[in-house]
Amino acid sequence: MAQYQNQSIPRDQFLVMSVNLLHKAFLESTRTHAKRVFKEIAEGKIVHMTNVQMEDRSTVRFDLSLDYSEFPGKLNFGSFRNSLVALIAQLSESLRAEKDIAVFTAENDANVMIFGESGITTQDGEPSVLVLGAEVASGQPSVMLRLMYLDYRQFLASPEGQQSAAAEAGQSAGS
């Protein structure tokens, strides 16, 4: 069995690679190809994006998934693409400005993270928030890029928005 050595790359380099992969898969490719990839990830499938050769000549597999359980309404390709364009623009702007992008990691697993920039769009008066997450497989040369819609109400500053999000969270936990 092959041994895999953990190699870390700077966060900004990782984000540049991730943004470029998403841009290539959905914005540079043909609409037909982009819609096919969207359809697969929207069905809950994991899509292989590419293999990236690292500086030490090792190869890392990049896959993509989508969680749209918090998307308000029915997600279609146009809405997804608009959200992705906004997310890529926000990440690209922050990277160009050399802004320190916050990273939120899972409580019990530092290999699972969400990047603190978002793509915010509005459809039919309802906001949606798309973020990029990543899961680095332990002991395996692979990365799962996760596009996730978050409940926009958790970002509202008003007490009503916080109460609504808290009430909903309580209902979800009790279900």
Phi, psi and omega in degrees: 000135183289144175263137179245130180265131176289130178230126180258146175241154179303144183305317182296324176295317179298316180294321177299315178300314182297313179299316179297320179296317179294318179299314181296317184289327187243335185250325178275332184283171178294155179301322179299314179295315181299319179294325178295315179297316178301314181301317181295313182289329178291335176277002179090007179279155174262127183252128175285126181267305182188172169249134182246129177273126182274174181299328181274012178076002175283160182245135179241131179274134176246124177242168182223140174222168182223134172241110180243025180298337180260007178288130180283113180098200182262125182277127173239173185300317181300315179295316179299313182298318178299317178297317181294319177301316180296318179295313180299318179298316181295314178296316181298316179298316180295321179292317178298322180279000182055035178288142177282106183276125180297147177231128178253125182252157177295146183304320185250008182206104181291350178278354179249121186218158173233134180273142190277027172244150183222158173254111183253125178227166178231135177225126182053040178076003182250119179287152172226149183234116178253132177233163177252131174237171178211147175231118179266121183291132177289126175076001180233146180275067180213152179229132174257114172276130182240117171270130185223135171270134178250155176290115184299335184295336179290348180260355181288139181275342184286148177300327180296317180295319179292320179295318180297315180295320180294319179297317179295319179298320178296321177294319180296320182290327181281344183288000000 
